[in-house]
Amino acid sequence: MSVLRHLPVMLMTLLVYSHAAAQIPLGDVAADEHIVTARLESYSISGLVSRLPGKTAFKYGIVLFPGHPSIMRLREENGRILFELQGNTLVRGRHLLLDADTLVVTADAPSDEWSSFSHHFRRGPRYGKDVRALLNEVMQQYPVAHWTLIGHSEGAISAYAVAAANLDLSRHIALVSALYLPTRNGPGLSALDWEMLSGRLLFVHHENDACQYTPYRSARKYAADTGSPLLTVRGGSAESGQACRAWSAHGLPGMEAATLTAIKNWSRTGTVPESIGP
């Protein structure tokens, strides 16, 4: 497709085309998906809502915050849904979380942050309110009783910030392959006040994650420091690409289903195995 040649190389993303309010194959069933947008002053924030067909009220809602650059550019053009970051482990695995009781929202960056979306902005006073507005818009259409926040890599900063700003919405927060160390985009999860979170935390990390900003040893340290469980991921399918990219151990290729299932079960039961994989 010729449009792919015009994408910035640094994004390492793909455009996804599907009909608005599309049904996506999911095993023997299909998932309904559409964009929900909250319009706020001179900008907006959108989320891709995924649910099983016919379901309109949910006991559980899961908000996904994808990794770098965490900018999906969600939009609808000519009756089609377009978005980027298809390869991110949460984006490509979002359907694995669906069931009759569960709604999934994959959150985009606010529209005025599509060129930057720094860590400082995410941890600032506005971003948590933006995501709250998005979820309020979602809940006008689909009542949700209990929210879980899941952030992957740089998206873990988003999950932390939203949880800290919305204590009543964030009873469970899972940080997957989290960005613990500083990068050019900001300080990562370093020097955070974990006491600001009222919800339960789960750290999830592949033991062979070779990304220099997301070392497994940091996941072990923060889990111990906060008294939270650590789910260690082992094995998976063959890796490809650079260490911090979607198809390396950092992105959990081949372990998406087992990992997301374990996170969903933890959010409902409070229990999680110490490890998954061989």
N, C-alpha and C positions, 0 to 999 in steps of 0.2 A: 504494500500500500504506500503510495508516494508520500503521504503526509508524514510518515515515520521518519523520512530523511530530514525533515525540518525540525524535529525535536532537539532541544539542547542535549548534547552528549552527557553533560554532567548530571542530568536527572536520572539517566539509566532507567527510563520508564517506557511504558507502552500506552497507547490510547486504547480504550475499550469502547466498542460500539454495541449498543443494544437498544431495542425499542423502549420508549418511555413506559413505565409501569410494566417492565418486561418480566416474563417468566423464564428463569434460568434452570437448566437441567440439574437435578440434585438426586442422583441415584434413580429411584423409581418415581420420584415426585418432582415438583418444580418449586422454585423460590420466587415469590413476587418481590420486585425491587423497584423503588422510585426515589427521587430526590425530594427531601424536605429542606426548606430554606427559612431561616429567620432573618428578616430584614431589619437592620439596626442603623439608624441615622444614615450615614453616607456609605455604608458597607453592608455586607451580609455574611452569614456563615451557613454552610450546607452540610448535610449528611446523607449518605446513601443508606436507605432503610431496606432491610432484608427480612422477609417473614415467609412462613408457609402460607399457601393460598387459603383464603377464607378466614384466617385468624385476625381478630380485631382488638383483642384485649389480652394482656400478657402478665404473667406472674413475674417474669424475669426480663430485664433488658440488659444488653451488653453493648458498651461503647468501645469501639476499636480506634486506637490512635496509631497510625502507621509510622514507620521509621523515615529517615532522611529522604527528602526534605520535608516530609509530612504534608506536602502540598499536592492535593489530588486534582485541583482545578475542575471540580464537579460542575457540570453544566448540561443543559439540554439544548440541542440544536436540531431544528427540522424534525422534531418528534423523536430524537434519539438521545440517550444518555451517553455522555462522554466523560471519561476520567482517566487519570494517570496513576502510577504506582501499582499497576496490576501485579507486579512480581513480589511486592512485599508480603511477608509470610502471613500477616493478619488479613490483608486484602484478598489474597488468593485462597485463604482458608476460612473466610467469613461464613460460608454456607455450612461448614462443619459444625457450627455452633447452634444451628437452628433446630428447634423442635416445636411441638404444639404450644409450649409454655414460654417460648423465648423469642424475642425480637432483637435484631442486631442493627446497630447504627455505626457505620464507618464514617468518622468525622473528618471533614476537610479543615484546612486552615481558613481563618477569616479572609474574605476576598481582598481586603486591603493589605494582607500579609503574603500574598502570592509571590512576591519577589524576595522575601527575606525570611520571616517567621523565626526569629532568633530565640534562643533560650531565655534571654532577658524579657522579651515580650511575653512569652508563655508564662513566666513566673511573675509577671506584673499584675496590676489590679484589674485589667480589663478582660483578659482571656477567659478566666473562669466564669465571668458573667456571660460572655459570648456563648460558651458551650451550654451554660444553663438555659439561655434563651433558645438555643437549638433544641434541647431536650424538652423544654416546655412546648415548643411547636410540635414536636413528635407526639407528645402525650395528649395534645388536643385531638389527634387522630387515633392514637392507640394508647389507652391507659396501660401504664407499667407500674408494678408494685415495688420492684427491687432492682436497683442498677448495680452492675459490676463494670469497672473500668479496666481495660487492658491496653497497655502501651508497649510497643516493640521498639527497641533501640532508641533513637531520638524521640520517638513517640512516648517513651516512658516519662520524659520530662513533662509532656502534655498531661499524661494521666495523673502524675503527682500534683501538678498545678491545679488541675480541675478538682481533684479530690480535696486539696487543701482549701479551696475557695467554696466548696459545696459539700460540707460535712454530711448533710442529710442525704445526699445522693450517692455517697461513696462508701457503702458498707464493705465492699471488697475491691481491692486494687491489685492487679497482677502486673508485674514489671518483667518483660520478656527480653532477654539479650540486651539489657538496659545500658544506656550510654552513661557510664559512671564518671568518665574523665573528661576534662575540658577539650574542646575543639575550637576551630575558627568561628563557629556559630554560637559559642558561649561556654559556660562552666559545666555543662552536663548536670549530673546529679550530685556533684561534689559540694560539700559544705551546706547541705540542706538540713533543715530542722524537721526530723522525722516525727517529732512530737506534735506537729501541726496536723497530722493525719489522725482521724478518729476511727477509720475503717481498718479492717484486717488486711495485712500485706502478704503477698506471695511473690517470691523471687523465682524466676525460671531462667535457666541458662544451660547452654550446651557446654559440656566440659572441654570440648576442643575448639571453642570459639577463639579464633586467632585475630580478631579485630583489635587493634591496639587501644581503642577507646572503650572496649567492653570486655575486659578480662574476667574470666571465670572467678579468679581469686577475689575480685571486688564483690561479686554476687555473694560469695561465701561470707565475706566480712560484713556486708550490710545486713544480711540475713541474721547473722549472729548478734550484731549490734542492736537490732530492733526486736530480737526474739521472735522472728518470723520464719516460716518454713521456706526451705529452698528445694525446688524441684530440679534435679539434675537430669539433663537430657543426654543420652548416649546414642551413637549409631546414626542411622539414616541412610539416605541414598547418596550416590556419588556427588561430590562437591564440584562446583565450577565457579569461575570468576574470582574477583579479589576478596580478601578476607572480610571486609565490612559489607559485602554485597548480599543480595537476597538469596543466592543459591550456594553460599558457603555455609559452614556450620552455624554461623551467625544467624542465618535465616531458617535454620532447622529443616532443610529439605528432607522429605521422606518421613519426618516426625511431626508434621503439622497436625494430623488427626489425633494422634496419641496425646500430644501436648495440649491442644485446645480442649479435648475431652477431659483431661485431668484438671485443667483450670476451671472448666464449667462445673465439674463435680465438686471441686473444692469450694466454689462459691455457694454451693447448696448444702454441703455437708460439713464443711470446715476441715475436712481431712484430705490429704494428698500424699502420694507415695514419695519416698526420698529420691527415687530415680525412675526413669522409664527408658526403655531400649534394651539392647543386649547386655 
